[in-house]
Amino acid sequence: MSDAADRLSAMLERIPYARFLGVRAELAGDEMTMILPFGNHIVGNPMLPAIHGGVLGSFMEMTALAQLQVKEGQAKQPRVIDVSIEYLRSGRPLTTYARAEIKKVGRRIANVHVEAWQEQRAQPIAALRAHFLLEQVEA
């Protein structure tokens, strides 16, 4: 396994909620895809059934943090400054995927966008935009 894959696995293992959800990651070079397998424990509306919005939001936040870990290799996990989530359609009882794009990394703050989809990447079910406070490197 590569160093980035090792850091990614270790990060997901440290997050109890990621373990509860069964979140895993696939890494191909520097392109990472997070995977949220469907399970009845993530259903928010059993009448539809639809994945709970909080589950989708936290899954996308974990995706953003994981992408920062892969690209930036921070020793400490970045802290969330703000998050904005757009729920575009109901998450059906299917496996959900997400990819993050780091828009900008400054000295202290990173801007990350995430899209989550199910069957077709071109039809996202939710999107996240977030800012993270990065670890300060001592000079």
C-alpha positions as CSV (number, residue, x, y, z in Angstrom):
1,M,0.0,0.0,0.0
2,S,1.2,3.5,-0.7
3,D,1.9,6.1,2.0
4,A,-1.3,8.1,1.0
5,A,-3.4,4.9,1.1
6,D,-2.0,4.1,4.6
7,R,-2.8,7.6,5.9
8,L,-6.2,7.4,4.4
9,S,-7.0,4.0,6.0
10,A,-5.7,5.3,9.4
11,M,-7.8,8.4,9.2
12,L,-11.0,6.5,8.5
13,E,-10.2,4.0,11.2
14,R,-9.9,6.9,13.8
15,I,-13.4,8.1,13.0
16,P,-16.0,6.0,14.9
17,Y,-18.9,7.3,12.7
18,A,-17.0,6.3,9.5
19,R,-16.6,2.8,11.0
20,F,-20.4,2.7,11.9
21,L,-21.4,3.7,8.4
22,G,-19.0,1.3,6.8
23,V,-17.3,4.1,4.7
24,R,-14.3,3.0,2.7
25,A,-12.1,4.6,0.1
26,E,-10.6,3.6,-3.2
27,L,-7.4,5.4,-4.3
28,A,-6.1,5.4,-7.9
29,G,-3.1,7.6,-8.0
30,D,-4.1,10.8,-6.4
31,E,-7.8,10.4,-7.3
32,M,-9.9,9.2,-4.4
33,T,-13.5,7.9,-4.4
34,M,-15.3,7.4,-1.1
35,I,-17.9,4.7,-0.9
36,L,-20.9,4.6,1.4
37,P,-22.6,1.2,1.2
38,F,-26.3,1.2,1.7
39,G,-27.7,-0.3,4.9
40,N,-31.0,0.1,6.8
41,H,-29.2,2.0,9.6
42,I,-28.7,5.0,7.3
43,V,-32.4,5.4,6.2
44,G,-33.9,8.7,7.3
45,N,-37.3,8.4,5.7
46,P,-38.5,4.7,5.6
47,M,-41.6,5.6,3.5
48,L,-39.5,6.4,0.5
49,P,-36.9,5.0,1.6
50,A,-34.3,7.7,1.5
51,I,-30.8,8.1,3.0
52,H,-30.8,10.5,6.0
53,G,-29.5,13.9,5.1
54,G,-27.2,14.0,8.1
55,V,-25.6,10.8,6.9
56,L,-25.0,12.3,3.4
57,G,-23.6,15.5,4.9
58,S,-21.2,13.7,7.2
59,F,-20.2,11.3,4.4
60,M,-19.3,14.3,2.1
61,E,-17.4,16.0,5.0
62,M,-15.4,12.9,5.6
63,T,-14.7,12.8,1.8
64,A,-13.4,16.4,1.9
65,L,-11.2,15.6,4.9
66,A,-9.9,12.4,3.3
67,Q,-9.0,14.2,0.1
68,L,-7.1,16.8,2.1
69,Q,-5.2,14.0,3.9
70,V,-4.3,12.4,0.6
71,K,-3.2,15.6,-1.2
72,E,-1.7,17.6,1.7
73,G,-0.6,14.9,4.1
74,Q,-1.4,16.9,7.2
75,A,-0.2,15.4,10.5
76,K,-3.3,16.7,12.3
77,Q,-6.8,16.5,10.8
78,P,-7.9,20.0,9.6
79,R,-10.7,21.7,11.5
80,V,-14.0,22.6,9.9
81,I,-14.6,26.4,9.5
82,D,-17.8,26.3,7.6
83,V,-19.9,23.9,5.5
84,S,-22.6,24.4,3.0
85,I,-24.6,21.4,1.7
86,E,-27.0,21.3,-1.3
87,Y,-29.4,18.3,-1.3
88,L,-30.3,17.9,-4.9
89,R,-32.4,14.7,-4.9
90,S,-33.3,11.9,-2.6
91,G,-30.6,9.3,-1.8
92,R,-32.2,6.0,-2.8
93,P,-31.4,2.7,-1.1
94,L,-28.2,2.2,-3.1
95,T,-24.4,2.5,-2.6
96,T,-23.4,6.2,-2.7
97,Y,-20.1,7.5,-4.0
98,A,-18.3,10.9,-3.5
99,R,-15.3,12.7,-4.8
100,A,-13.7,15.9,-3.5
101,E,-11.9,18.6,-5.4
102,I,-9.6,20.8,-3.6
103,K,-10.2,24.3,-5.0
104,K,-7.5,26.2,-3.1
105,V,-5.0,25.5,-0.4
106,G,-3.6,28.6,1.3
107,R,-1.2,28.9,4.2
108,R,-4.1,28.5,6.8
109,I,-7.3,27.6,4.9
110,A,-8.4,25.0,2.3
111,N,-11.5,25.3,0.1
112,V,-13.0,21.9,-0.9
113,H,-16.0,21.0,-3.0
114,V,-17.6,17.5,-2.9
115,E,-20.2,15.8,-5.1
116,A,-22.0,12.6,-4.1
117,W,-23.9,10.4,-6.6
118,Q,-25.3,6.9,-6.8
119,E,-25.8,5.4,-10.2
120,Q,-24.4,8.1,-12.5
121,R,-21.8,10.6,-11.5
122,A,-23.4,13.2,-13.9
123,Q,-26.5,13.1,-11.6
124,P,-25.3,14.1,-8.2
125,I,-27.6,13.7,-5.2
126,A,-25.8,16.2,-3.0
127,A,-23.0,18.7,-3.0
128,L,-20.8,20.2,-0.3
129,R,-18.6,23.3,-0.2
130,A,-16.4,23.7,2.9
131,H,-13.5,25.6,4.3
132,F,-11.0,23.9,6.6
133,L,-8.4,25.4,9.0
134,L,-5.1,23.7,8.3
135,E,-2.4,22.8,10.7
136,Q,0.1,25.6,11.2
137,V,3.7,24.6,10.2
138,E,6.3,26.1,12.6
139,A,9.0,28.1,10.9
